[in-house]
Amino acid sequence: MTDVAAETDAPVLPLLELSGPVPDPVSDAPALAAAVEALRDASGPVAVDAERASGYRYGQRCYLVQLRREGAGTFLVDPVTLPDLTALNDAILDAEWILHAASQDLPCLAEIGLRPASLFDTELAARLAGYERVGLGAMVERVLGHRIDKGASSADWSQRPLAPGLLRYAAMDVEVLVALRDHLAEVLEQQGKLEWARQEFAALAAAPPPTPRQEPWRRTSGIHRLRTPRQLAGVRAMWERRDALARQRDIAPGRVLPDSAIVDAVTKWPKTLDDLAALPVFGGRANKRRLPLWFGALEEAAALPDDALPKSSGPNDGPPPAHRWAERDPVAAARLSAARSAVTAIATRYDVPVENLCEPAAIRRLAWSPPEPVTDEAVVAALRDSGARPWQVDLVAVAVAAALRTAAT
């Protein structure tokens, strides 16, 4: 992929400074009313960002909202003391919201009443434009010729009061978004991709809240190394006990017990409490006190009858993992290889990441269970049903259909 940001000759400047003083957090009703009035009376798009504490707290709750609009300035709103920001939403609903990596922030913003009618995602725009490094810091440096400090991106935003350095960092994130949006919109228009981006943004804004996974324990990192239903039952039991404890204490589950420790325990399946304590992590002070909790989960999984064990794949997993296709269905494996090659060739031609050109899961579903017969029209319908946008369907449907037909002969 070509990094189109190389066109700028602007020197990399010292650390970018805010255009004004760091604003005080908006944390009570009078301050919120003033922010609402100022933002409503201002004009132009609204730069929006959100800070979470997922590495420290349970869930994806929003702990700070940053907003900036020409004529109003920057506001740092505390949703801990102001959990309902519907009035703020109403004040800026007519504006285009500019976010970076919107899919990460939109769910937590919706929980506090903030839902855009239209948006511009600078990270997604950068991907479509062909940039290789699309993080906010990298984009600001390459596109705007400035450097911003991203060292606080993994800070604990749930702490109160927030340190002045964190408030400065938060304000800086929305300081640069409008200029970045304007540059990327110009690049996309020059490339003939602006309409693609508009369709992507509209889909993001209209997307419903993500549905909870039926079996979230299957997302345990390293679970792919486990082979037997009994081992999966062990992961499920330990994950569920960890999740209940993390929820109760409002702590990120990984800080209670890392995924790697769960997989290690299930792989070795200790026979006694002492055996479990001998494993890495479990011998630590906190988990040593919880040994009966973890060992009890393993005993519970060991006692399950065979018909109560989890299946090898979950209810929403779709086709089996692609690396098993050659053994289970060689013809499907050939279809998948051909379809992937076709999509990759198109992605290369237009300098767009494969995953943004067409959702990989949609291609896997088509290759595993293709329509009968495999016509262009049938593939178009299948891609639309999977949520593909019109620009994606226009680019890949005919090529994917041809690849599926060729692989079947």
C-alpha positions as a Markdown table, in Angstrom:
| # | Residue | x | y | z |
|---|---|---|---|---|
| 1 | Met | 0.0 | 0.0 | 0.0 |
| 2 | Thr | 1.3 | 3.4 | -0.9 |
| 3 | Asp | 1.6 | 6.1 | 1.8 |
| 4 | Val | 0.0 | 9.0 | 0.0 |
| 5 | Ala | 0.9 | 11.3 | 2.9 |
| 6 | Ala | 4.4 | 11.7 | 1.4 |
| 7 | Glu | 3.1 | 14.6 | -0.7 |
| 8 | Thr | 3.6 | 17.0 | 2.2 |
| 9 | Asp | 6.9 | 18.8 | 2.6 |
| 10 | Ala | 6.0 | 20.4 | 5.9 |
| 11 | Pro | 8.7 | 19.9 | 8.5 |
| 12 | Val | 8.0 | 17.9 | 11.6 |
| 13 | Leu | 7.6 | 20.6 | 14.3 |
| 14 | Pro | 8.2 | 20.3 | 18.0 |
| 15 | Leu | 5.3 | 19.0 | 20.1 |
| 16 | Leu | 2.1 | 20.8 | 19.1 |
| 17 | Glu | 0.6 | 23.2 | 21.6 |
| 18 | Leu | -3.0 | 23.9 | 22.2 |
| 19 | Ser | -4.4 | 27.1 | 20.7 |
| 20 | Gly | -5.7 | 28.2 | 24.1 |
| 21 | Pro | -5.6 | 27.2 | 27.8 |
| 22 | Val | -6.6 | 23.7 | 28.9 |
| 23 | Pro | -10.4 | 23.9 | 29.6 |
| 24 | Asp | -11.7 | 22.9 | 33.0 |
| 25 | Pro | -13.8 | 19.7 | 32.9 |
| 26 | Val | -17.6 | 20.2 | 32.5 |
| 27 | Ser | -18.8 | 18.3 | 35.5 |
| 28 | Asp | -22.1 | 19.9 | 36.7 |
| 29 | Ala | -25.4 | 21.0 | 35.3 |
| 30 | Pro | -24.7 | 24.8 | 35.0 |
| 31 | Ala | -21.4 | 24.1 | 33.1 |
| 32 | Leu | -23.1 | 21.6 | 30.9 |
| 33 | Ala | -25.9 | 24.1 | 30.1 |
| 34 | Ala | -23.3 | 26.7 | 29.1 |
| 35 | Ala | -21.5 | 24.2 | 26.9 |
| 36 | Val | -24.8 | 23.2 | 25.2 |
| 37 | Glu | -25.6 | 26.8 | 24.4 |
| 38 | Ala | -22.1 | 27.6 | 23.1 |
| 39 | Leu | -22.0 | 24.5 | 20.8 |
| 40 | Arg | -25.5 | 25.1 | 19.5 |
| 41 | Asp | -24.7 | 28.7 | 18.6 |
| 42 | Ala | -21.4 | 27.8 | 16.9 |
| 43 | Ser | -21.1 | 26.6 | 13.3 |
| 44 | Gly | -19.3 | 24.0 | 11.2 |
| 45 | Pro | -18.5 | 20.4 | 12.1 |
| 46 | Val | -17.8 | 19.1 | 15.6 |
| 47 | Ala | -14.7 | 17.2 | 16.5 |
| 48 | Val | -15.6 | 14.5 | 19.0 |
| 49 | Asp | -13.5 | 12.0 | 21.0 |
| 50 | Ala | -14.0 | 9.7 | 23.9 |
| 51 | Glu | -11.7 | 8.2 | 26.5 |
| 52 | Arg | -12.3 | 4.8 | 28.1 |
| 53 | Ala | -10.5 | 2.9 | 30.8 |
| 54 | Ser | -10.9 | -0.6 | 29.4 |
| 55 | Gly | -7.5 | -1.7 | 30.6 |
| 56 | Tyr | -8.4 | -0.8 | 34.2 |
| 57 | Arg | -12.2 | -0.9 | 34.5 |
| 58 | Tyr | -14.9 | -3.5 | 33.6 |
| 59 | Gly | -16.5 | -2.9 | 30.2 |
| 60 | Gln | -16.2 | 0.0 | 27.7 |
| 61 | Arg | -17.7 | 2.8 | 29.7 |
| 62 | Cys | -16.9 | 6.4 | 28.6 |
| 63 | Tyr | -15.0 | 8.4 | 31.2 |
| 64 | Leu | -14.4 | 11.7 | 29.2 |
| 65 | Val | -16.0 | 13.3 | 26.1 |
| 66 | Gln | -14.1 | 15.9 | 24.2 |
| 67 | Leu | -15.8 | 18.3 | 21.8 |
| 68 | Arg | -14.6 | 21.2 | 19.7 |
| 69 | Arg | -16.5 | 23.5 | 17.3 |
| 70 | Glu | -15.4 | 26.6 | 15.6 |
| 71 | Gly | -16.8 | 29.6 | 17.5 |
| 72 | Ala | -17.3 | 27.6 | 20.7 |
| 73 | Gly | -13.9 | 26.2 | 21.5 |
| 74 | Thr | -13.1 | 22.9 | 23.3 |
| 75 | Phe | -15.2 | 21.3 | 26.0 |
| 76 | Leu | -14.1 | 18.3 | 28.2 |
| 77 | Val | -17.3 | 16.7 | 29.5 |
| 78 | Asp | -17.3 | 14.3 | 32.5 |
| 79 | Pro | -19.9 | 11.6 | 31.9 |
| 80 | Val | -19.3 | 10.2 | 35.4 |
| 81 | Thr | -21.1 | 13.2 | 37.0 |
| 82 | Leu | -23.2 | 13.9 | 33.9 |
| 83 | Pro | -24.3 | 10.4 | 32.6 |
| 84 | Asp | -27.1 | 11.8 | 30.4 |
| 85 | Leu | -25.8 | 14.1 | 27.6 |
| 86 | Thr | -29.0 | 14.1 | 25.5 |
| 87 | Ala | -29.2 | 17.9 | 25.7 |
| 88 | Leu | -25.6 | 18.1 | 24.3 |
| 89 | Asn | -26.6 | 15.7 | 21.5 |
| 90 | Asp | -29.5 | 17.8 | 20.5 |
| 91 | Ala | -27.3 | 20.9 | 20.3 |
| 92 | Ile | -24.9 | 19.4 | 17.7 |
| 93 | Leu | -27.2 | 16.8 | 16.0 |
| 94 | Asp | -27.3 | 19.0 | 12.8 |
| 95 | Ala | -23.5 | 19.0 | 12.5 |
| 96 | Glu | -21.1 | 16.6 | 11.0 |
| 97 | Trp | -19.2 | 14.8 | 13.8 |
| 98 | Ile | -15.5 | 14.2 | 13.1 |
| 99 | Leu | -14.1 | 11.2 | 15.0 |
| 100 | His | -10.9 | 9.1 | 14.6 |
| 101 | Ala | -11.7 | 5.4 | 14.7 |
| 102 | Ala | -15.4 | 6.0 | 15.2 |
| 103 | Ser | -16.4 | 2.4 | 15.6 |
| 104 | Gln | -14.4 | 2.3 | 18.9 |
| 105 | Asp | -16.1 | 5.4 | 20.4 |
| 106 | Leu | -19.7 | 5.2 | 19.1 |
| 107 | Pro | -21.0 | 2.4 | 21.4 |
| 108 | Cys | -19.8 | 4.2 | 24.6 |
| 109 | Leu | -21.0 | 7.5 | 23.3 |
| 110 | Ala | -24.4 | 6.1 | 22.6 |
| 111 | Glu | -24.7 | 4.9 | 26.2 |
| 112 | Ile | -24.6 | 8.5 | 27.4 |
| 113 | Gly | -27.0 | 9.8 | 24.8 |
| 114 | Leu | -24.6 | 10.9 | 22.0 |
| 115 | Arg | -25.5 | 9.6 | 18.6 |
| 116 | Pro | -24.4 | 11.4 | 15.4 |
| 117 | Ala | -26.7 | 11.8 | 12.4 |
| 118 | Ser | -23.7 | 12.2 | 10.1 |
| 119 | Leu | -20.0 | 11.7 | 10.7 |
| 120 | Phe | -16.5 | 11.7 | 9.1 |
| 121 | Asp | -14.1 | 9.1 | 10.4 |
| 122 | Thr | -10.5 | 10.3 | 9.9 |
| 123 | Glu | -9.0 | 6.8 | 10.5 |
| 124 | Leu | -11.3 | 5.1 | 8.0 |
| 125 | Ala | -10.8 | 7.9 | 5.5 |
| 126 | Ala | -7.0 | 7.4 | 5.8 |
| 127 | Arg | -7.4 | 3.7 | 5.2 |
| 128 | Leu | -9.5 | 4.3 | 2.1 |
| 129 | Ala | -7.0 | 6.9 | 0.9 |
| 130 | Gly | -4.1 | 4.4 | 1.0 |
| 131 | Tyr | -2.2 | 5.5 | 4.1 |
| 132 | Glu | -0.1 | 2.8 | 5.8 |
| 133 | Arg | 0.0 | 4.3 | 9.3 |
| 134 | Val | -3.5 | 5.5 | 10.3 |
| 135 | Gly | -3.1 | 6.2 | 14.0 |
| 136 | Leu | -3.9 | 9.8 | 15.0 |
| 137 | Gly | -0.4 | 10.7 | 16.0 |
| 138 | Ala | 1.1 | 9.3 | 12.7 |
| 139 | Met | -1.6 | 11.0 | 10.6 |
| 140 | Val | -1.1 | 14.4 | 12.3 |
| 141 | Glu | 2.6 | 14.2 | 11.8 |
| 142 | Arg | 2.6 | 13.2 | 8.2 |
| 143 | Val | -0.4 | 15.2 | 7.0 |
| 144 | Leu | -0.3 | 18.4 | 9.2 |
| 145 | Gly | 3.4 | 18.5 | 9.9 |
| 146 | His | 3.1 | 18.5 | 13.6 |
| 147 | Arg | 3.8 | 16.0 | 16.4 |
| 148 | Ile | 1.4 | 15.3 | 19.2 |
| 149 | Asp | 2.0 | 13.3 | 22.3 |
| 150 | Lys | 0.0 | 10.0 | 22.4 |
| 151 | Gly | 1.7 | 8.7 | 25.5 |
| 152 | Ala | -1.5 | 8.9 | 27.5 |
| 153 | Ser | -3.7 | 6.8 | 25.2 |
| 154 | Ser | -3.6 | 3.9 | 27.7 |
| 155 | Ala | -4.0 | 6.0 | 30.8 |
| 156 | Asp | -6.6 | 5.3 | 33.5 |
| 157 | Trp | -9.2 | 7.8 | 32.5 |
| 158 | Ser | -11.5 | 6.6 | 35.4 |
| 159 | Gln | -9.3 | 8.4 | 38.0 |
| 160 | Arg | -10.6 | 11.6 | 39.5 |
| 161 | Pro | -9.5 | 14.3 | 39.5 |
| 162 | Leu | -7.9 | 13.9 | 36.1 |
| 163 | Ala | -4.3 | 15.2 | 36.0 |
| 164 | Pro | -3.6 | 18.4 | 34.1 |
| 165 | Gly | -1.5 | 16.5 | 31.6 |
| 166 | Leu | -4.3 | 14.1 | 30.8 |
| 167 | Leu | -6.7 | 17.0 | 30.3 |
| 168 | Arg | -4.2 | 18.7 | 27.9 |
| 169 | Tyr | -3.8 | 15.4 | 26.0 |
| 170 | Ala | -7.6 | 15.0 | 25.7 |
| 171 | Ala | -8.0 | 18.6 | 24.4 |
| 172 | Met | -5.3 | 18.1 | 21.8 |
| 173 | Asp | -7.1 | 15.1 | 20.3 |
| 174 | Val | -10.0 | 17.2 | 19.1 |
| 175 | Glu | -7.8 | 20.3 | 18.3 |
| 176 | Val | -6.5 | 18.6 | 15.1 |
| 177 | Leu | -9.5 | 16.7 | 13.8 |
| 178 | Val | -11.1 | 19.4 | 11.6 |
| 179 | Ala | -7.8 | 20.1 | 9.7 |
| 180 | Leu | -7.2 | 16.4 | 9.3 |
| 181 | Arg | -10.7 | 15.9 | 8.0 |
| 182 | Asp | -10.4 | 18.7 | 5.4 |
| 183 | His | -7.1 | 17.3 | 4.1 |
| 184 | Leu | -8.4 | 13.7 | 3.9 |
| 185 | Ala | -11.6 | 14.8 | 2.1 |
| 186 | Glu | -9.5 | 16.6 | -0.5 |
| 187 | Val | -7.3 | 13.5 | -1.0 |
| 188 | Leu | -10.3 | 11.2 | -1.3 |
| 189 | Glu | -12.0 | 13.5 | -3.8 |
| 190 | Gln | -8.8 | 13.6 | -5.9 |
| 191 | Gln | -8.7 | 9.8 | -5.9 |
| 192 | Gly | -12.3 | 9.4 | -6.8 |
| 193 | Lys | -13.0 | 7.7 | -3.4 |
| 194 | Leu | -15.0 | 10.4 | -1.6 |
| 195 | Glu | -18.3 | 8.7 | -2.3 |
| 196 | Trp | -17.0 | 5.4 | -1.0 |
| 197 | Ala | -16.1 | 7.1 | 2.2 |
| 198 | Arg | -19.5 | 8.8 | 2.5 |
| 199 | Gln | -21.2 | 5.3 | 2.2 |
| 200 | Glu | -18.9 | 4.0 | 4.9 |
| 201 | Phe | -19.6 | 6.9 | 7.2 |
| 202 | Ala | -23.4 | 6.6 | 6.7 |
| 203 | Ala | -23.2 | 2.9 | 7.5 |
| 204 | Leu | -21.3 | 3.7 | 10.7 |
| 205 | Ala | -23.8 | 6.4 | 11.8 |
| 206 | Ala | -26.8 | 4.1 | 11.1 |
| 207 | Ala | -25.4 | 1.0 | 12.6 |
| 208 | Pro | -27.4 | -0.4 | 15.6 |
| 209 | Pro | -25.6 | -1.1 | 18.9 |
| 210 | Pro | -23.5 | -4.3 | 18.7 |
| 211 | Thr | -25.4 | -7.3 | 19.9 |
| 212 | Pro | -23.8 | -9.2 | 22.8 |
| 213 | Arg | -22.0 | -12.4 | 21.7 |
| 214 | Gln | -23.8 | -15.5 | 22.8 |
| 215 | Glu | -20.6 | -17.1 | 24.0 |
| 216 | Pro | -18.1 | -14.3 | 24.7 |
| 217 | Trp | -15.7 | -16.7 | 26.4 |
| 218 | Arg | -14.8 | -18.0 | 23.0 |
| 219 | Arg | -12.8 | -14.8 | 22.5 |
| 220 | Thr | -10.3 | -15.8 | 25.1 |
| 221 | Ser | -6.9 | -15.2 | 23.6 |
| 222 | Gly | -5.0 | -18.4 | 22.8 |
| 223 | Ile | -8.2 | -20.6 | 22.8 |
| 224 | His | -7.4 | -21.8 | 19.3 |
| 225 | Arg | -4.6 | -24.0 | 20.8 |
| 226 | Leu | -7.2 | -26.1 | 22.7 |
| 227 | Arg | -8.5 | -29.1 | 20.9 |
| 228 | Thr | -11.0 | -30.9 | 23.1 |
| 229 | Pro | -14.6 | -30.0 | 24.2 |
| 230 | Arg | -13.5 | -30.7 | 27.8 |
| 231 | Gln | -10.7 | -28.1 | 27.5 |
| 232 | Leu | -13.2 | -25.6 | 26.1 |
| 233 | Ala | -15.5 | -26.3 | 29.1 |
| 234 | Gly | -12.6 | -25.5 | 31.3 |
| 235 | Val | -12.0 | -22.1 | 29.6 |
| 236 | Arg | -15.7 | -21.4 | 29.8 |
| 237 | Ala | -15.9 | -22.1 | 33.5 |
| 238 | Met | -12.8 | -20.1 | 34.4 |
| 239 | Trp | -13.8 | -17.2 | 32.1 |
| 240 | Glu | -17.3 | -17.0 | 33.7 |
| 241 | Arg | -15.9 | -16.9 | 37.2 |
| 242 | Arg | -13.4 | -14.3 | 36.2 |
| 243 | Asp | -16.0 | -12.2 | 34.5 |
| 244 | Ala | -18.3 | -12.3 | 37.5 |
| 245 | Leu | -15.5 | -11.2 | 39.8 |
| 246 | Ala | -14.4 | -8.5 | 37.4 |
| 247 | Arg | -17.9 | -7.1 | 37.1 |
| 248 | Gln | -18.4 | -7.1 | 40.8 |
| 249 | Arg | -15.2 | -5.2 | 41.5 |
| 250 | Asp | -15.3 | -3.0 | 38.3 |
| 251 | Ile | -11.9 | -4.2 | 37.2 |
| 252 | Ala | -10.8 | -5.1 | 33.7 |
| 253 | Pro | -11.0 | -9.0 | 33.5 |
| 254 | Gly | -7.4 | -9.2 | 32.3 |
| 255 | Arg | -6.2 | -7.5 | 35.5 |
| 256 | Val | -8.0 | -10.2 | 37.5 |
| 257 | Leu | -6.5 | -13.1 | 35.6 |
| 258 | Pro | -4.9 | -12.9 | 32.1 |
| 259 | Asp | -6.2 | -15.0 | 29.3 |
| 260 | Ser | -2.8 | -16.7 | 29.0 |
| 261 | Ala | -3.2 | -18.0 | 32.6 |
| 262 | Ile | -6.6 | -19.5 | 31.8 |
| 263 | Val | -5.3 | -21.2 | 28.7 |
| 264 | Asp | -2.2 | -22.4 | 30.6 |
| 265 | Ala | -4.3 | -23.9 | 33.4 |
| 266 | Val | -6.7 | -25.6 | 31.1 |
| 267 | Thr | -3.8 | -27.0 | 29.0 |
| 268 | Lys | -2.0 | -28.5 | 32.0 |
| 269 | Trp | -5.2 | -29.2 | 34.0 |
| 270 | Pro | -3.6 | -29.4 | 37.5 |
| 271 | Lys | -4.9 | -32.2 | 39.8 |
| 272 | Thr | -4.5 | -30.3 | 43.1 |
| 273 | Leu | -4.6 | -26.8 | 44.5 |
| 274 | Asp | -0.8 | -27.0 | 44.9 |
| 275 | Asp | -0.4 | -28.0 | 41.3 |
| 276 | Leu | -2.4 | -24.9 | 40.2 |
| 277 | Ala | -0.4 | -22.7 | 42.6 |
| 278 | Ala | 2.8 | -23.8 | 40.9 |
| 279 | Leu | 1.7 | -22.4 | 37.5 |
| 280 | Pro | 2.8 | -18.9 | 36.6 |
| 281 | Val | 0.4 | -16.1 | 37.7 |
| 282 | Phe | -1.6 | -18.4 | 40.1 |
| 283 | Gly | 1.2 | -18.3 | 42.7 |
| 284 | Gly | 1.0 | -14.5 | 43.0 |
| 285 | Arg | -0.5 | -12.9 | 46.1 |
| 286 | Ala | -3.9 | -12.0 | 44.7 |
| 287 | Asn | -4.5 | -15.2 | 42.8 |
| 288 | Lys | -3.2 | -17.4 | 45.6 |
| 289 | Arg | -6.1 | -16.3 | 47.6 |
| 290 | Arg | -8.4 | -17.1 | 44.8 |
| 291 | Leu | -7.0 | -20.6 | 44.1 |
| 292 | Pro | -10.2 | -22.3 | 45.3 |
| 293 | Leu | -12.2 | -20.2 | 42.8 |
| 294 | Trp | -10.1 | -21.1 | 39.8 |
| 295 | Phe | -9.6 | -24.8 | 40.9 |
| 296 | Gly | -13.4 | -25.1 | 41.5 |
| 297 | Ala | -14.0 | -23.9 | 37.9 |
| 298 | Leu | -11.8 | -26.7 | 36.6 |
| 299 | Glu | -13.5 | -29.3 | 38.8 |
| 300 | Glu | -16.9 | -28.1 | 37.6 |
| 301 | Ala | -15.8 | -28.5 | 34.0 |
| 302 | Ala | -14.3 | -31.9 | 34.7 |
| 303 | Ala | -17.6 | -33.1 | 36.2 |
| 304 | Leu | -19.7 | -32.1 | 33.2 |
| 305 | Pro | -21.3 | -35.0 | 31.2 |
| 306 | Asp | -20.3 | -35.2 | 27.6 |
| 307 | Asp | -23.6 | -33.8 | 26.3 |
| 308 | Ala | -23.1 | -30.6 | 28.4 |
| 309 | Leu | -19.7 | -29.8 | 26.9 |
| 310 | Pro | -19.4 | -26.9 | 24.4 |
| 311 | Lys | -19.2 | -27.6 | 20.7 |
| 312 | Ser | -15.9 | -27.0 | 18.9 |
| 313 | Ser | -17.4 | -23.9 | 17.2 |
| 314 | Gly | -19.8 | -21.4 | 18.6 |
| 315 | Pro | -23.4 | -20.5 | 17.4 |
| 316 | Asn | -22.2 | -17.3 | 15.6 |
| 317 | Asp | -18.9 | -18.5 | 14.3 |
| 318 | Gly | -20.1 | -19.3 | 10.8 |
| 319 | Pro | -17.8 | -21.5 | 8.7 |
| 320 | Pro | -15.0 | -23.4 | 10.3 |
| 321 | Pro | -11.5 | -21.8 | 10.6 |
| 322 | Ala | -10.1 | -21.5 | 7.1 |
| 323 | His | -7.0 | -23.5 | 7.9 |
| 324 | Arg | -9.3 | -26.6 | 8.3 |
| 325 | Trp | -11.0 | -26.3 | 5.0 |
| 326 | Ala | -8.5 | -28.2 | 2.9 |
| 327 | Glu | -9.2 | -31.3 | 5.1 |
| 328 | Arg | -12.9 | -30.9 | 5.5 |
| 329 | Asp | -13.9 | -29.6 | 2.1 |
| 330 | Pro | -11.1 | -29.2 | -0.5 |
| 331 | Val | -13.5 | -27.7 | -3.1 |
| 332 | Ala | -14.6 | -25.0 | -0.6 |
| 333 | Ala | -10.9 | -24.4 | 0.1 |
| 334 | Ala | -10.2 | -23.9 | -3.6 |
| 335 | Arg | -13.2 | -21.5 | -3.8 |
| 336 | Leu | -11.9 | -19.5 | -0.9 |
| 337 | Ser | -8.4 | -19.2 | -2.3 |
| 338 | Ala | -9.7 | -18.1 | -5.7 |
| 339 | Ala | -12.1 | -15.5 | -4.1 |
| 340 | Arg | -9.5 | -14.1 | -1.8 |
| 341 | Ser | -7.0 | -13.7 | -4.7 |
| 342 | Ala | -9.7 | -11.9 | -6.7 |
| 343 | Val | -10.4 | -9.5 | -3.9 |
| 344 | Thr | -6.7 | -8.9 | -3.1 |
| 345 | Ala | -6.1 | -8.0 | -6.8 |
| 346 | Ile | -8.8 | -5.4 | -6.7 |
| 347 | Ala | -7.6 | -4.0 | -3.4 |
| 348 | Thr | -4.1 | -3.6 | -4.7 |
| 349 | Arg | -5.4 | -1.9 | -7.9 |
| 350 | Tyr | -7.3 | 0.7 | -5.9 |
| 351 | Asp | -4.8 | 0.9 | -3.0 |
| 352 | Val | -7.4 | 0.0 | -0.4 |
| 353 | Pro | -7.0 | -2.5 | 2.5 |
| 354 | Val | -8.6 | -5.9 | 1.7 |
| 355 | Glu | -10.7 | -5.8 | 4.9 |
| 356 | Asn | -12.1 | -2.4 | 3.9 |
| 357 | Leu | -12.8 | -3.4 | 0.4 |
| 358 | Cys | -14.9 | -6.5 | 1.4 |
| 359 | Glu | -15.5 | -8.0 | 4.8 |
| 360 | Pro | -13.4 | -11.2 | 5.0 |
| 361 | Ala | -16.2 | -13.1 | 6.8 |
| 362 | Ala | -18.6 | -12.4 | 3.8 |
| 363 | Ile | -16.1 | -14.0 | 1.4 |
| 364 | Arg | -15.7 | -17.0 | 3.7 |
| 365 | Arg | -19.4 | -17.5 | 3.9 |
| 366 | Leu | -19.7 | -17.3 | 0.1 |
| 367 | Ala | -16.9 | -19.7 | -0.5 |
| 368 | Trp | -18.2 | -22.2 | 2.1 |
| 369 | Ser | -21.8 | -22.1 | 1.0 |
| 370 | Pro | -22.0 | -20.4 | -2.4 |
| 371 | Pro | -25.4 | -19.7 | -4.1 |
| 372 | Glu | -26.7 | -22.3 | -6.5 |
| 373 | Pro | -26.1 | -21.4 | -9.3 |
| 374 | Val | -23.2 | -19.0 | -8.8 |
| 375 | Thr | -24.5 | -16.1 | -10.9 |
| 376 | Asp | -23.3 | -12.5 | -10.7 |
| 377 | Glu | -26.7 | -11.5 | -9.4 |
| 378 | Ala | -26.7 | -14.1 | -6.7 |
| 379 | Val | -23.3 | -13.0 | -5.4 |
| 380 | Val | -24.5 | -9.3 | -5.5 |
| 381 | Ala | -27.5 | -10.3 | -3.4 |
| 382 | Ala | -25.3 | -12.3 | -0.9 |
| 383 | Leu | -22.9 | -9.4 | -0.5 |
| 384 | Arg | -25.7 | -7.0 | 0.1 |
| 385 | Asp | -27.2 | -9.3 | 2.7 |
| 386 | Ser | -23.9 | -9.4 | 4.5 |
| 387 | Gly | -24.0 | -5.6 | 4.8 |
| 388 | Ala | -21.6 | -4.7 | 2.0 |
| 389 | Arg | -22.0 | -1.1 | 0.7 |
| 390 | Pro | -22.9 | -0.3 | -2.9 |
| 391 | Trp | -19.3 | 0.7 | -3.8 |
| 392 | Gln | -17.9 | -2.5 | -2.4 |
| 393 | Val | -20.5 | -4.6 | -4.3 |
| 394 | Asp | -19.8 | -2.7 | -7.5 |
| 395 | Leu | -16.1 | -3.4 | -7.3 |
| 396 | Val | -15.9 | -7.0 | -6.2 |
| 397 | Ala | -19.1 | -8.9 | -6.9 |
| 398 | Val | -18.5 | -9.9 | -10.6 |
| 399 | Ala | -14.8 | -10.8 | -9.9 |
| 400 | Val | -15.8 | -13.0 | -6.8 |
| 401 | Ala | -18.5 | -14.7 | -8.8 |
| 402 | Ala | -16.1 | -15.6 | -11.6 |
| 403 | Ala | -13.6 | -16.8 | -9.1 |
| 404 | Leu | -16.1 | -19.1 | -7.4 |
| 405 | Arg | -17.3 | -20.5 | -10.7 |
| 406 | Thr | -13.7 | -21.1 | -11.9 |
| 407 | Ala | -12.7 | -22.9 | -8.7 |
| 408 | Ala | -15.6 | -25.2 | -9.0 |
| 409 | Thr | -14.7 | -26.5 | -12.4 |
